[in-house]
């Protein structure tokens, strides 16, 4: 991911979010990275929503499959050489540090490069970071739809090169409640210890409900 996107993504702590889903009724125009970053950071529009994708085992999965779990949703691609491995390693370490509380957390890795990130490719990749991590893919239109719902920017780093495998993309880790409603985000580079501090109150409330 480019330094520009990382800079645009930076914000301290987790952003408080309004509840509710946003479903596109038609294909909206593409928006720039900075526009989408502003939406997320200032919480000016609903974020998140239903999706229908395929997991790394080739099984159809929808958002409803994960009700009752606190979701950590990260968008990236398996050929990413910098940001994605760092964020996924932090998520994996956070899960380990949470101990038994991690049973109520489901991390999701949604690819922005469905043409190359097949279920088989995703399976080998997510297994490098944590056994609980689920990789999700779909056709390009499905990926665009879920990315728009989460206000995620993505695009090839060098659009002129058709065979390019590198993408610029939003680096937030989105936090979604057990009821499916968006709670907020963790900025790029959030260490595992900070993730644990942020998630623990949500998990404590979930265990008491």
Secondary structure, 3 states (H helix, E strand, C coil): CCHHHHHHHCCCCECCCCCCCCCCCCCCCCCCHHHHHHHHHHCCCCCCCCCEEEECCCCEEEHHHHCCCEEEEEEECCCCCCHHHHHHHHHHHHHHHHHHHHHHEEEEEEECCCCCCCHHHHHHHHCCCCCCCEEEECCHHHHHHHHHHCCCCEEECCCCCCCCCCEEECCCEEEECCCCCEEEEECCCCCHHHHHHHHHHHHHHHHHC
